[in-house]
């Protein structure tokens, strides 16, 4: 089969190579899955760089999220068992963790539903306890993780303020349903949030960026607000001033979604059932900005790493036309 492999750590565009590889063999409790669509995630770039919390042995295939078909014909969502990641024609995955792909979504859309939307749902509902009528501030609102949070925030009845970089991404954030969009390149985030909220600030901040985004967030978070730390796409990990959290009376809440696989797998399945219902109702729909052939995977991962993409880029193995079933 064809598979993208990483033999040394570095930038994705430099270290990913498309090769012929043996089809992986499932072990006990695992299933072989034909990859119909593989979603590109920021962790794929971190895996290539050797900076992810999981460091598979070299060589490995990146790709942490796929929609595919099992040998017995089931259409499923899977998180492949590394080192045999999703940028390949076949993967192996734990049978117990396979989830039925929603009928309302095509393969490319379904491939983008799992990690980003589960992260958004657990972050907003389990960790930040977002309530109807509250104001949600979403950084990188036009990106893969941010776009999911925007849709889920609207579904929860929140007023959603999206932050994006540049006119093109700002337009995407508006189309996603943001009530207000702030272009961080030309507008003052703190001033705009305070103006929009009558000086109160945002009740919940969804931050997959870190760095300057976090610094701005704590300046415009509301009394008893919650700053949800989801990731550090900027490459800069903030050092919170805890005296500031004390004085302003806000919470800093962390989310490592993958831990639920170990600590509460039943909650992941329940969340998937809820996301499937929302997809069937048309309330959530992953923003797939590009569908690229297998040969374009390394470039796609690099663009996600560089922050130049919008929504989701999905890789389609050879022979899969357009990600449609």
C-alpha positions in Angstrom: 0.0 0.0 0.0 1.0 3.7 -0.2 1.8 5.5 3.0 3.5 8.7 4.1 6.3 8.0 6.4 8.6 10.1 8.7 12.1 8.8 9.1 13.5 11.8 11.0 11.9 14.7 12.9 11.5 18.1 11.3 9.0 20.2 9.4 6.3 18.1 7.7 7.1 19.3 4.2 10.7 18.2 4.6 10.4 14.9 6.5 7.2 13.3 5.1 7.8 10.9 2.2 5.3 8.9 0.2 6.4 5.3 0.1 5.3 1.7 -0.6 4.8 0.0 2.7 3.4 -3.3 4.1 -0.3 -3.3 5.0 -0.5 -3.2 8.8 -1.6 -6.4 10.6 -4.3 -5.9 13.3 -3.5 -7.4 16.7 -5.8 -8.7 19.4 -8.8 -6.4 19.7 -7.9 -4.4 16.6 -9.5 -4.0 13.2 -8.1 -3.3 9.8 -9.7 -0.2 8.3 -9.4 1.0 4.6 -8.9 4.7 4.7 -11.5 6.6 2.7 -10.6 10.1 4.1 -7.9 11.3 6.5 -8.3 14.6 8.2 -5.3 16.8 8.8 -4.8 18.0 12.4 -2.2 20.3 14.0 -1.0 17.3 16.1 0.2 15.7 12.8 2.6 18.6 12.5 3.7 18.2 16.1 4.2 14.4 15.5 6.5 15.2 12.6 8.5 17.7 14.7 8.8 15.3 17.6 6.9 17.7 19.8 3.7 15.8 20.5 2.9 14.2 23.8 3.1 10.9 22.0 6.3 10.1 20.2 6.0 7.0 18.0 9.1 5.2 17.0 10.7 6.2 13.7 9.7 5.6 11.0 6.0 6.2 11.5 3.0 7.4 9.5 1.2 10.5 10.8 -2.6 11.0 10.6 -4.6 10.8 13.8 -8.2 10.8 12.4 -9.9 8.9 9.6 -13.1 7.9 8.1 -12.9 4.4 6.6 -14.4 1.0 6.0 -13.8 -2.2 8.0 -13.3 -5.6 6.5 -16.9 -6.5 7.3 -18.2 -3.3 5.6 -18.8 -0.9 8.4 -18.3 2.8 7.8 -16.5 4.1 10.8 -14.5 6.9 12.4 -11.2 5.8 13.7 -8.1 7.1 15.5 -5.4 4.9 14.0 -2.9 3.1 16.3 0.4 4.8 15.8 3.0 4.2 14.2 0.5 3.3 11.5 -1.3 6.6 11.1 -4.0 7.7 8.7 -2.0 9.1 5.8 -2.0 5.6 4.3 -4.4 3.4 2.4 -5.0 1.1 5.4 -4.7 1.5 9.2 -5.3 -0.6 12.2 -7.4 0.8 15.1 -8.8 -0.5 18.4 -12.1 -2.2 17.7 -13.6 -0.8 21.0 -12.9 2.8 19.9 -14.4 2.6 16.5 -17.4 4.9 16.1 -20.2 4.7 13.4 -19.7 7.5 10.8 -22.7 9.8 10.7 -25.0 9.2 7.6 -25.5 13.0 7.3 -21.8 13.6 6.4 -19.8 12.4 3.5 -16.4 10.7 4.1 -14.3 13.9 4.1 -16.7 15.7 6.5 -17.0 12.7 8.8 -13.2 12.4 9.0 -13.2 15.9 10.4 -15.9 15.4 13.0 -14.3 13.3 15.6 -11.3 15.0 17.4 -12.1 18.7 16.8 -15.8 18.4 17.7 -15.2 16.1 20.6 -12.6 18.6 21.9 -15.1 21.4 21.4 -17.9 19.6 23.1 -15.9 18.4 26.1 -14.3 21.8 26.4 -17.4 23.9 26.3 -19.7 21.6 28.2 -17.7 19.4 30.5 -14.9 21.8 31.4 -16.2 25.3 30.9 -19.9 24.6 31.6 -21.0 27.1 28.9 -24.6 28.3 29.5 -27.2 29.6 27.1 -27.0 33.4 26.8 -23.3 33.5 27.8 -20.7 35.1 25.5 -18.1 32.8 24.0 -14.8 34.1 22.5 -13.2 31.7 20.1 -9.6 32.3 18.9 -8.6 31.0 15.4 -12.3 30.9 14.6 -11.8 30.0 11.0 -9.4 27.1 11.7 -10.3 23.5 12.1 -10.6 23.5 15.9 -12.0 27.0 16.2 -14.7 26.4 13.5 -16.0 23.4 15.5 -16.1 25.5 18.7 -18.1 28.3 16.9 -20.7 25.8 15.6 -21.0 24.1 19.0 -21.2 27.4 20.8 -24.1 28.6 18.6 -25.8 25.2 19.2 -25.5 25.8 22.9 -27.2 29.1 22.7 -24.2 31.3 23.3 -23.3 34.6 21.6 -20.1 33.8 19.7 -17.3 36.3 19.1 -14.7 34.9 16.7 -11.1 36.1 16.3 -9.4 35.5 13.0 -6.3 36.8 11.2 -7.0 38.7 8.0 -10.0 39.5 5.9 -10.3 36.1 4.2 -10.4 34.2 7.5 -12.7 36.8 9.0 -15.2 36.2 6.2 -15.0 32.4 6.8 -15.7 33.0 10.5 -18.8 35.1 9.6 -20.1 32.4 7.4 -19.7 29.9 10.2 -22.2 31.9 12.2 -20.2 34.2 14.5 -22.3 37.0 15.9 -19.2 39.2 15.8 -15.8 38.7 14.1 -12.6 40.5 15.2 -9.7 40.7 12.8 -6.7 40.5 15.1 -4.5 42.0 12.5 -6.4 45.3 12.3 -8.5 45.4 15.4 -7.9 45.6 19.2 -9.3 42.3 20.5 -9.7 43.5 24.1 -11.4 46.7 23.2 -13.8 45.0 20.7 -14.8 42.3 23.2 -15.5 44.9 26.0 -17.5 47.1 23.6 -19.6 44.1 22.4 -20.3 43.0 25.9 -21.0 46.3 27.5 -17.8 46.1 29.4 -18.5 42.7 31.0 -16.2 40.6 28.9 -16.4 37.1 27.6 -17.8 34.4 29.9 -15.9 31.6 28.2 -12.7 31.9 26.1 -11.8 29.0 23.8 -8.0 29.2 23.2 -6.2 26.7 20.9 -3.5 29.3 20.2 -1.8 30.4 23.4 0.9 33.1 23.3 -0.6 36.6 22.6 -4.1 35.2 22.3 -4.0 34.0 25.9 -2.6 37.4 27.1 -5.4 39.2 25.4 -8.0 36.8 26.7 -7.3 37.3 30.3 -7.7 41.1 29.8 -11.3 40.7 28.5 -12.6 37.7 30.4 -15.7 38.3 32.5 -16.2 38.1 36.3 -16.4 34.3 37.0 -15.3 33.7 33.4 -13.5 30.6 32.2 -10.4 30.6 30.0 -10.3 27.2 28.3 -6.7 26.2 27.3 -7.0 23.8 24.4 -3.6 24.0 22.7 -0.7 26.2 21.6 -0.8 26.6 17.9 1.2 29.8 18.2 4.1 27.7 19.5 4.2 29.9 22.7 3.0 28.4 26.0 1.8 31.1 28.3 2.9 31.4 31.9 -0.3 32.5 33.7 -0.1 35.1 36.4 -2.2 33.5 39.1 -2.4 36.7 41.0 -4.3 38.1 38.0 -6.7 35.2 38.1 -7.3 35.8 41.8 -7.9 39.6 41.4 -10.3 39.2 38.4 -12.0 36.1 39.7 -11.7 33.9 36.6 -10.8 30.3 36.1 -8.1 28.8 33.9 -9.3 25.4 32.7 -7.2 22.9 30.9 -8.5 20.3 28.4 -6.6 17.2 27.2 -9.4 15.4 25.4 -7.4 12.2 24.8 -7.5 11.4 28.5 -11.2 10.7 28.3 -10.3 7.6 26.2 -8.7 6.2 29.3 -10.7 7.7 32.1 -14.2 7.8 30.7 -14.6 6.1 27.3 -18.4 5.9 27.7 -18.5 9.7 27.7 -16.8 9.8 24.3 -19.5 7.5 22.8 -22.2 9.6 24.4 -20.7 12.7 22.9 -20.5 11.1 19.5 -24.2 10.2 19.7 -24.9 13.9 20.4 -22.7 15.1 17.6 -24.4 12.6 15.2 -27.8 14.1 16.1 -26.5 17.6 15.6 -25.1 16.6 12.2 -28.4 15.0 11.2 -30.2 18.3 12.1 -27.7 20.3 10.1 -26.6 22.2 13.2 -22.9 21.1 12.9 -21.1 20.4 9.7 -17.3 20.3 9.5 -15.9 23.1 7.3 -13.9 21.1 4.7 -12.0 23.8 2.8 -9.9 21.4 0.7 -10.0 17.8 -0.4 -6.5 16.8 -1.6 -5.2 13.6 -3.2 -2.7 11.4 -1.3 0.2 13.0 -3.0 -0.8 16.4 -1.4 -0.7 15.2 2.2 2.8 16.6 3.2 2.0 20.0 1.8 -1.4 20.0 3.6 0.2 19.2 6.9 2.8 21.9 6.4 0.1 24.5 5.6 -1.8 23.5 8.8 1.4 23.8 10.7 2.1 27.3 9.2 -1.5 28.5 10.1 -2.3 29.4 6.5 -5.3 27.1 6.1 -8.9 27.6 6.9 -11.3 25.0 8.1 -10.2 21.4 7.5 -8.0 19.9 4.8 -8.8 16.3 4.2 -6.6 13.8 2.3 -8.3 11.3 0.0 -6.4 8.1 -0.9 -6.2 7.2 -4.6 -9.4 5.8 -6.0 -11.7 7.7 -3.5 -13.5 10.3 -5.6 -14.3 13.5 -3.8 -14.8 11.9 -0.4 -18.3 10.9 -1.3 -19.7 7.5 -0.3 
